Amino acid sequence: MTRIYICEGSTNSYKLPCQANENNRAVPNHKDINHAHKMLAVEATKFQLAPRATSWGFNCRTDSQFPYWDPLVKLTEAAKAGEKYGVKICGTTFEDVITVFKVDLIPDYDRSGKIDDDDRTKANAGDKFYFWINDDDDSGIEDDSSAGNQDIPGAVSGWLEFYGRDPDNENDKIDGERDWVDFFPVFVDLKPTLDLIGTNGYKYVLKHTAGAVNAYIATNLGPTDAARHLRDHTYASAHDDATVQNITATGYTLPAAFLNAVKDDGKGVILLEGRSTSTNGNLIIEVQKLDGTPIGSHELPLSLDGVEKMFLHKNLRAASGGTGGRADEDTAPNYPDELCNGKQFIFVHGYNVNYDQARGWEAEIFKRMYWSRSNARFHAVTWQGDEGQLEVLGPILFGAYRTPNYHGNLFNAWQTGTGLREYLTEVSGCGPTYIAAHSLGNIIVSCALMQDAGLATKYFMLNGAIASEAFDSAQYNENMLHSDWIPYESLADLYASEWHSIFGSGDNRADLTWQDRFSAIASKTINFYSSGDEVFDIHLKTQAAEAISWEGYWDVGRKGRYAWAYQEKRKGELFLNGGSADTFSDCAGWRFNNAEPPTGWTEPEWNEWLEFWEYFLIDAATAASITTNELVTKPFFAMGAGDFRNNLFTTNTATANTWLTETNKWRVLAGAIPAMSLAAGRDTIPDVMAGNVDMNTTLKPSSWPNRGGDVEYDWLHSDIRNMAYIYTFGVFDAMVSQGGLDDNP
């Protein structure tokens, strides 16, 4: 009798061809099964013998006229792969004529980097796997595009895309190391079957019912290698332009090299990207005869959709008068709640990020948290951090976006704090809440938590654009002094940053300082800083603070170097700073008082007709004699004009308090009160924080590339997104670990 092969789990009936021996052709009308002896159920075939068969004298008939031949066999639930089974026909036992085989498709459901028995159990139960389509435009190891647009989802190919962004899923290759984050592993488990039936006479075909995936058919990845493309730089870089195959509904025949790697070396993991939306499609592995006749298959349910269908979104741009941006989303249809563990994770982007770029930041941070095994529900918050943003045209900055109005956007961040607090109140009711922010977004989070610190369990501050002294008043760095004020370095009472200290309790002017502004939340804040952050690089006090000089243009415009120090040292200089009149950027700061001699400038009697820049400053010895009472109404720094001048520099405390509302207080802080410490994102803040982590030393892998110039091996300000995940996963792993965000659902 001919041997046949049946796939485990199949509910189909399979014809069992009998040999020519006529004694083996008749089939009883009852099902004769004895699984204890590895027998299979036998069903009568629908094909009858010709009348002449009756002359063969068979006495095993299912009716009064004709016997049945070529019986159909059907698996019982107890039949298992790798076993051989026999059948009884007319009392005769035929042993080992049926071999049961099995094929599997198993994803890394829990993103552990190992496809194991837990994953197999879920696959066997038919659990759907959820992932995003690869419709951004990655390339290389970092997003060094001038506009920072690589990660914005929804790229459209051809002339429809203004920035020339073609979606990665429309080409036939891996688009650099940054693209690997958009590929998920699936173990094509064929080894038992290949050991049973091999490839002689059979082929193995991979299909997707909607043709919605591309696959990199790796020959060197096994079940324990499911994250090599994300965490092994040697592997990721060696295959970063590898060819991918479009897996259609018709199917792609797996090549011999792959099958040999499975059979001989225990490999079998392929890497797939979502090509198009398909929320109810199946990935299929099918075993076929060479003529295309299927003999067995296995299906993996896949749900593929835009990445923004996998997390929630809150648009707070209107909090500061902004418009545009993605609408609020309070559901994530392609990432069901049952996949989350009840914890909430909120991300807030930083400065110089418009609402389209925000989509890229949010999508990429979600993807990286996902691969670092976070099971928390992800929320993205968009805010207006791009007021005054310009697209710069020119040979150096072509297509780049720059937002010179830092002070105005700092004020926007404060205004957004209340909106975030309200959202946190809503979200925290759903479970323990963890929040992370990048750069200036940390002002929003800090302001929100100062209103109610209990709304977040833990706060991850990433490259924080906040003065360190805001968390600890002991933080001070002499290099934050403006070079013009070096002669008065010993007279700190003259600084705008110290003017608050001459007022007592009950006077709102005493609160015009960055010192200890956020100290109440330091104990729940983990400071992820970079000692190589170019934006927060130490600008020596002896260096000129002129952003419009060639050096300044190159540093700030091209590379962003010293940007933090420049915007602090240019407070008081509206034009040079690109600040905002709304934030009094032309008042106080480091501009000297030239309007009320002798407090600041002295005017020669013989030259009264000269303009203000012809005045000369009093020397330090003379300045040291200025009394505290004099500084109330005639400070050493510029007094500005209008409301600022009329309401602050007065001996009438009630007048000052009435004008210095919380809104005006933040207007003054944003544009007129310089920080005297480094940014939190540059250095450790010892003793008071819940933790301090230098990403530039502790979390940077040895594979970090040398990008040349002043940068070399430094972890830069936006590298948490710009650099490929394979270089930055340590930060995301740390946040997940610190928050227990990988707890099982």
CORDA-V326374 format. One record per helix or strand. SS is the DSSP state (H for helix, E for strand). FROM is the first residue (numbers start at 1). TO is the last residue. If there is no record, write none. Layout:
ss:from:to
SS:FROM:TO
SS:FROM:TO
This chain:
ss:from:to
E:4:7
E:13:15
H:22:24
H:35:37
E:39:39
E:41:43
E:48:48
H:51:56
E:68:68
E:72:74
E:84:89
E:92:101
E:104:107
H:117:124
E:129:133
E:142:142
H:158:160
H:168:170
E:173:173
H:177:182
E:184:189
H:191:197
E:202:208
E:213:216
E:222:222
H:223:225
H:228:231
H:233:238
E:243:243
E:245:247
E:252:253
H:256:265
E:267:267
E:269:274
E:278:289
E:294:305
H:307:309
E:312:315
H:317:320
E:329:329
H:337:339
E:344:348
H:355:371
E:377:382
E:390:392
E:400:402
H:406:428
E:433:438
H:441:451
H:453:455
E:458:462
E:467:467
H:468:470
H:478:480
H:483:488
H:492:494
H:496:502
H:508:511
H:519:524
E:525:529
H:550:559
H:563:569
H:574:577
H:581:583
E:588:592
E:601:602
H:605:607
H:612:614
E:616:617
H:620:623
H:628:633
E:637:638
H:642:648
H:653:659
H:662:672
E:679:679
E:691:694
H:719:722
E:723:723
H:725:739
